[in-house]
């Protein structure tokens, strides 16, 4: 059963960009959109609240303006408004428990380029059991598509091809949730999927023959009796084997496999400059929610040039 996509709004340009991105994603999936604004009273009125308004009144206005903007741009989309009196992080994590995806805005770009994540996004992204997508301020629907030809009308932009989806994959720990999310995202956009595996040079020595390599498949994990790959060519063959059942499950998705030496974080950030969506994983260590994003996801969130989806997996 498909659940709604949830988005947190706070009146900032970043959250409004996230709301419109989430609305577009909800339309792709045929689901509804839950727009959430959390507020809580202070001993003294917060400095951002106008003198002629109360904190509750300002919270209502913030939510109404975001919903009005999304409804205008996406008529017909089923939208649920949720005004929650609670701490922001707790409210968003609770909202994500009933959602297929949580979308948040981020501040940026900063002086270092790319994302400069806010404190709320930073604390929320590592906790939900569903994927979390971060969208930076200034992102528009047109940015999801390849550059349009000169003279094209704004209403023709959705007909131009979408930018590719990029997946960062560690073939030593592939997982169903991460791979399927990326393939499904590319399929819904009618675009290609670029799968990147980066390894350090030189590769670590192989484990003994008794240590099998675990693959993720649509029907669950399977074991490969061969030892871990030792050369770039072996790594390429391993990546191809990992992706083969997913290519069969999503036959309409063109897949490009990239194996490169170097740091995974740097490679993915570079690849994401021209992507429509970057997909990275977050290991939960078997728990429903984890406590940290991991170094690769952390770098992607701070420096990625496109929306970044962080997918939790065991």
ChimeraX attribute file (.defattr): number of C-alpha atoms within 10 A of each C-alpha:
attribute: neighborCount
match mode: 1-to-1
recipient: residues
	/A:1	3
	/A:2	10
	/A:3	16
	/A:4	22
	/A:5	25
	/A:6	30
	/A:7	29
	/A:8	28
	/A:9	25
	/A:10	19
	/A:11	17
	/A:12	15
	/A:13	17
	/A:14	21
	/A:15	25
	/A:16	28
	/A:17	26
	/A:18	29
	/A:19	28
	/A:20	24
	/A:21	24
	/A:22	27
	/A:23	28
	/A:24	18
	/A:25	20
	/A:26	23
	/A:27	16
	/A:28	12
	/A:29	16
	/A:30	14
	/A:31	18
	/A:32	21
	/A:33	27
	/A:34	25
	/A:35	26
	/A:36	23
	/A:37	25
	/A:38	21
	/A:39	18
	/A:40	13
	/A:41	13
	/A:42	8
	/A:43	5
	/A:44	7
	/A:45	13
	/A:46	13
	/A:47	7
	/A:48	8
	/A:49	14
	/A:50	12
	/A:51	10
	/A:52	7
	/A:53	12
	/A:54	14
	/A:55	19
	/A:56	15
	/A:57	12
	/A:58	17
	/A:59	21
	/A:60	18
	/A:61	14
	/A:62	17
	/A:63	21
	/A:64	17
	/A:65	14
	/A:66	23
	/A:67	22
	/A:68	11
	/A:69	13
	/A:70	23
	/A:71	16
	/A:72	10
	/A:73	12
	/A:74	15
	/A:75	9
	/A:76	10
	/A:77	18
	/A:78	16
	/A:79	21
	/A:80	13
	/A:81	15
	/A:82	16
	/A:83	17
	/A:84	17
	/A:85	14
	/A:86	14
	/A:87	12
	/A:88	20
	/A:89	19
	/A:90	15
	/A:91	19
	/A:92	27
	/A:93	20
	/A:94	13
	/A:95	22
	/A:96	25
	/A:97	14
	/A:98	15
	/A:99	21
	/A:100	18
	/A:101	26
	/A:102	30
	/A:103	31
	/A:104	30
	/A:105	31
	/A:106	27
	/A:107	22
	/A:108	21
	/A:109	18
	/A:110	12
	/A:111	8
	/A:112	10
	/A:113	12
	/A:114	21
	/A:115	27
	/A:116	20
	/A:117	23
	/A:118	14
	/A:119	11
	/A:120	15
	/A:121	23
	/A:122	19
	/A:123	16
	/A:124	21
	/A:125	31
	/A:126	26
	/A:127	25
	/A:128	23
	/A:129	23
	/A:130	23
	/A:131	26
	/A:132	25
	/A:133	26
	/A:134	27
	/A:135	33
	/A:136	29
	/A:137	19
	/A:138	17
	/A:139	20
	/A:140	15
	/A:141	12
	/A:142	14
	/A:143	16
	/A:144	24
	/A:145	21
	/A:146	17
	/A:147	13
	/A:148	16
	/A:149	9
	/A:150	6
	/A:151	6
	/A:152	10
	/A:153	9
	/A:154	9
	/A:155	7
	/A:156	9
	/A:157	19
	/A:158	14
	/A:159	9
	/A:160	15
	/A:161	16
	/A:162	22
	/A:163	21
	/A:164	25
	/A:165	27
	/A:166	28
	/A:167	26
	/A:168	27
	/A:169	21
	/A:170	17
	/A:171	24
	/A:172	14
	/A:173	13
	/A:174	22
	/A:175	24
	/A:176	17
	/A:177	17
	/A:178	23
	/A:179	25
	/A:180	17
	/A:181	17
	/A:182	23
	/A:183	27
	/A:184	17
	/A:185	23
	/A:186	26
	/A:187	18
	/A:188	12
	/A:189	19
	/A:190	16
	/A:191	21
	/A:192	21
	/A:193	24
	/A:194	21
	/A:195	23
	/A:196	22
	/A:197	23
	/A:198	21
	/A:199	18
	/A:200	11
	/A:201	12
	/A:202	11
	/A:203	13
	/A:204	12
	/A:205	9
	/A:206	11
	/A:207	13
	/A:208	10
	/A:209	11
	/A:210	9
	/A:211	14
	/A:212	15
	/A:213	20
	/A:214	18
	/A:215	21
	/A:216	23
	/A:217	20
	/A:218	14
	/A:219	8
	/A:220	9
	/A:221	12
	/A:222	13
	/A:223	11
	/A:224	13
	/A:225	12
	/A:226	13
	/A:227	14
	/A:228	22
	/A:229	20
	/A:230	13
	/A:231	13
	/A:232	16
	/A:233	11
	/A:234	12
	/A:235	20
	/A:236	18
	/A:237	13
	/A:238	19
	/A:239	24
	/A:240	14
	/A:241	16
	/A:242	20
	/A:243	20
	/A:244	12
	/A:245	15
	/A:246	18
	/A:247	15
	/A:248	11
	/A:249	15
	/A:250	15
	/A:251	12
	/A:252	14
	/A:253	21
	/A:254	16
	/A:255	20
	/A:256	11
	/A:257	15
	/A:258	13
	/A:259	16
	/A:260	17
	/A:261	14
	/A:262	14
	/A:263	14
	/A:264	23
	/A:265	19
	/A:266	15
	/A:267	18
	/A:268	27
	/A:269	24
	/A:270	15
	/A:271	19
	/A:272	23
	/A:273	15
	/A:274	19
	/A:275	25
	/A:276	22
	/A:277	27
	/A:278	29
	/A:279	26
	/A:280	28
	/A:281	25
	/A:282	26
	/A:283	20
	/A:284	19
	/A:285	12
	/A:286	9
	/A:287	12
	/A:288	13
	/A:289	18
	/A:290	20
	/A:291	16
	/A:292	17
	/A:293	23
	/A:294	14
	/A:295	12
	/A:296	19
	/A:297	27
	/A:298	20
	/A:299	18
	/A:300	29
	/A:301	31
	/A:302	23
	/A:303	25
	/A:304	29
	/A:305	26
	/A:306	24
	/A:307	27
	/A:308	26
	/A:309	28
	/A:310	27
	/A:311	27
	/A:312	27
	/A:313	23
	/A:314	17
